[in-house]
Amino acid sequence: DDVGAARMLLALAEAGESGAGPDGKEEALRCATEARDLFRSMGDLKMEAAALLQVANIHLRRRSEESASDALAAVNDALPSMLSLGDKKGQAVALHARALGFVRCGDLDSGLAAARDA
């Protein structure tokens, strides 16, 4: 079923996030993106946001400014769901990722502000 497939893809993304080399990160990103799409099609906001945060984490591990911008985009997509669901832990994780993304993009003031929000 779609729920099981989406959860498995998200688990594979989490496991592969810190995998060896760029190929492991590409596969993890593919899995996380596919999981996000499945959760979105099912209307599962919480799990869609979790998948988006996984996408952000994978981008942040790449440690480039372009990847940090991609991470910020994913976080900005996830955060409204976390807020509307009242998911405090998810909000904190998203704000932490947002702070790190800003810092990696060279925007230290926004990074500090996001860190304070977390």
KATA-V5009 format. One record per backbone hydrogen bond with DSSP energy under -1.0 kcal/mol. CO is the residue of the C=O (numbers start at 1). NH is the residue of the N-H. E is the energy in kcal/mol with one decimal. If there is no record, write none. Layout:
CO|NH|E + CO|NH|E
This chain:
1|5|-2.2 + 2|6|-2.8 + 3|7|-2.4 + 4|8|-2.2 + 5|9|-2.5 + 6|10|-2.3 + 7|11|-2.3 + 8|12|-2.5 + 9|13|-2.3 + 10|14|-2.4 + 11|15|-2.4 + 12|16|-2.4 + 13|17|-1.1 + 16|19|-1.7 + 21|25|-1.4 + 22|26|-2.5 + 23|27|-2.2 + 24|28|-2.2 + 25|29|-2.6 + 26|30|-2.4 + 27|31|-2.4 + 28|32|-2.6 + 29|33|-2.5 + 30|34|-2.4 + 31|35|-2.5 + 32|36|-2.5 + 33|37|-2.3 + 34|38|-2.3 + 35|39|-3.0 + 36|40|-2.6 + 37|41|-2.3 + 38|42|-1.4 + 39|44|-2.3 + 40|43|-1.1 + 43|45|-1.2 + 44|48|-2.4 + 45|49|-2.6 + 46|50|-2.0 + 47|51|-2.3 + 48|52|-2.3 + 49|53|-2.3 + 50|54|-1.7 + 51|55|-2.3 + 52|56|-2.4 + 53|57|-2.5 + 54|58|-2.3 + 55|59|-2.3 + 56|60|-2.6 + 57|61|-1.8 + 59|62|-1.0 + 60|63|-1.1 + 64|68|-2.3 + 65|69|-2.0 + 66|70|-1.9 + 67|71|-2.4 + 68|72|-2.4 + 69|73|-2.0 + 70|74|-1.9 + 71|75|-2.6 + 72|76|-2.8 + 73|77|-1.3 + 74|78|-1.9 + 75|79|-2.9 + 78|82|-1.9 + 79|83|-2.6 + 80|84|-2.8 + 81|85|-2.3 + 82|87|-2.1 + 86|88|-1.3 + 87|91|-2.5 + 88|92|-2.5 + 89|93|-2.5 + 90|94|-2.5 + 91|95|-2.8 + 92|96|-2.2 + 93|97|-2.4 + 94|98|-2.5 + 95|99|-2.5 + 96|100|-2.4 + 97|101|-2.5 + 98|102|-2.5 + 99|103|-2.3 + 100|104|-2.6 + 101|105|-1.5 + 102|107|-2.5 + 103|106|-1.5 + 106|108|-1.2 + 107|111|-2.1 + 108|112|-2.7 + 109|113|-2.2 + 110|114|-2.6 + 111|115|-2.2 + 112|116|-2.2 + 113|117|-1.9 + 114|118|-1.6
